[in-house]
Amino acid sequence: MEKGLLAMSASERERSSVMRALSKGRLRQGEAAERLGLSVRQVKRLLRVWRESGDAGLVSRQRGRVSPRRLAVSKRAEIEELLRSKYPDFGATFAAEKLFELNGIKVSRETVRRIQLSLGLARARRRRAGRVHSPRERRPRFGELIQIDGSPHDWFEGRGPHCTLIVFIDDATSRLTALHFAPTETTKAYICALRTHILSHGAPLAFYSDRHGVFQVNAKEAQSGDGYTEFGRVAERLDIELIPASTPQAKGRVERANQTLQDRLIKEMRLAGICDIPGAEAFAQRFIALWNTKFAAPPLNEADAHRPWTKGLEALEEKLARQEQRVLSKALTFSTGGKIYCVKTTGPGTALRGARVTLLHFQDGAMRVDYKGRTLACTLVRTRPGPRQAEDEKTLDARMAEIVAAATKTKTEPLSPPGRG
């Protein structure tokens, strides 16, 4: 092979071979144009240049020149410093967005990725072939199906306590409809998120969830009761169907959203200096708007499937309240949650003996006693100890955090001086 061919690219060497064939009459210009993917006019021009300058005429004149679009040295140094100091663990796409949003530097994702690779902040990874799951078509209308899930995680990266993020995401549009931070994944946390969703959008037709104990009764030995969990009863009162998923992949939209939130939301809160649940709750509403602007897709059908809530806030709080039945004793007392209450009456109250009353436990901790359409006043008589609440794998960390904090506080407090005998 000639020395000049070594500096040529594969396409340029192909052109050189074709030009030689043309000059010796072994190839026609139309055939050469088809072989190179060029027009006959371009082939004539290349042949003329090749005859004048040889293979050197086929080499691109741009080779070795500095691109006019190349980043200035000072600008690249600024980007490198920001990537090291502020965005060391950001993905290329997210880092490019933040560079433009917070620092006014507009640069492509690919440029950021190359700089990250050169700095050792990222490394090229080969995609591993994963298991292929058949995609399910989105529901056509916003509000037909809301996927819900809880994501326990170190959301504050050690700046605050571990907690759980309750996520509501629409199946038709990938719009986030509610985000709620709570210490653990509990019924109360889901009901708080449900309240936010209904006040913002109305009641959806159905929820799609996993098989957590919040949504279905999992105890095999359970033989009494109505077969519903507390969240299931609330959904029934609001006429919302509760559908359990058979596998995590079945509710893939909310699972993928959790992964993205654990990347983007965590870093957004880091940049904003948020380190507790109240601050995260306030920030979540702003983040929902950012998410929906970037990731939400238009529905196939523009009609909204939500049923607007028009009965007022007080009626909604009653629907969301935990309800239970109690029978009043002869002394007009009843017990709930390890506490004994007594109904107050203006008279002897004999008509209320043995009466079946309904207790409404509201989300703010208040309780109301209803009997035949009227509210009965009651007072706390005494509190009795009850069994400790059982913990599962999603609540154990929060419980242990309380125990460790209490032990640390006890260890650091000074001991009281012993009394004199």
C-alpha positions, 0 to 999 in steps of 0.5 A: 500500500502506498504511503499516502493511503495510510493517512486516508480514511476508509471512504477516501481510500474507496474513492481513490480505488474508484478513481483509478478504475475510472482512469483505466476505463474499467468503470463507468462514471454512472457506476462509480457514482452509484458505488460511492453514493454520489452524483455523476457531477460530483464524480467528475469533479473528484476525477478532475481533482485526482488527476491534478493532485493525486490521492492528496486531492481526495483528503479532506481539507478540514483534517487537522484544523481546529473546529470553529465551534470548539470550546474556548479554553477558558470556558472549558476550564469553567465547565470543568471546575463546575463539574468537579465542584457542583455536579460531580455525580450528575449524569451528562443530560442533567449536568448540561441542564443545570449548567444552563439553568444555574450558570448560564452556560449552554453546552450540549449533553455530548460535550459534557459527557466527553468532559466528564470522561476526561475528568474521570467523573464518568466512565463509558459503560456497555449496555448489558442485554436485559430481559425484554418485557412486552410494553403495555399500551398507555391508558388513553385518558388522563385520570383513568389509571394512577400508578402509586408506590412508595420509595424508602431512600436516603433522600437527604443524603445524610443531611436529614433522616431517612424517609419515604417518598409516596409517588402518584403518576398518571399512566396515560401521560406520565404526569406526576400528580402527587409527591408526599414525604413521610417517615415511613410508608404507611396508610396515613402517608398514602391518604395524604397524597390522595388528598392532594391528588383529589384537591388538585385533579379530582378522583381518578377511576382506578389506582394501580399498586403493588401488594403491600399491606397498605393496599390488601390484607396479606395475612393468611390466617385473617378470617374476620373483617371485611377483607379491606385495608383502611386505604381500600375502604377509603378508595371504596368510599370515593368509588376508586377501583384499587388494582394490585399488580402481579409484578413490579414490571407491570407497574413499570411507569412508577418504578422507572419514575422512582429511579429518576426521582432518586437521581434528579430529585435528590440532586435538586434538593442538594442544590437547594440545601433541603435537609428535612421533610417540611422543606422537601414537602414545600419543594415537591410542588415546584418539582412536580411542575418541572417534571411535568414540563420535561417528561409528561406526554400528551394523552391519546384522548384529551378528555379528563377521566377525573371526577371533580370533587365538588362536595367541599373540604369537610366532606372530603376529610370525612371520606378520608377519615378512618372509621370504626364502630363501637358500642357504648357501655352502660357507663357510656364509655368506649375504647379505641387505640388503647384509650377509654373515652366517656360520652358526655350528656346533659341528662342521664343518657340511658337511651345511649346505653348499648348504642352503636356509634361511629368513630371518625379518626381524621388525618390531623389526629382529631376524633369525632363520635357520630350517632344517628346524624349527630355528633356526641361530645366525649372526654378521655378517661384514661390510657392503658398500655397496648401491644407494640406496633409490628414493623416490616422491612419498610418501617424498621429503619425508621423505628431503629432511627428513633431508638438510636436517637433516644439512646444517643440522647440518653448517653450525652445527657449528664447524670443527676447527682445521687440523692442523700440518704 
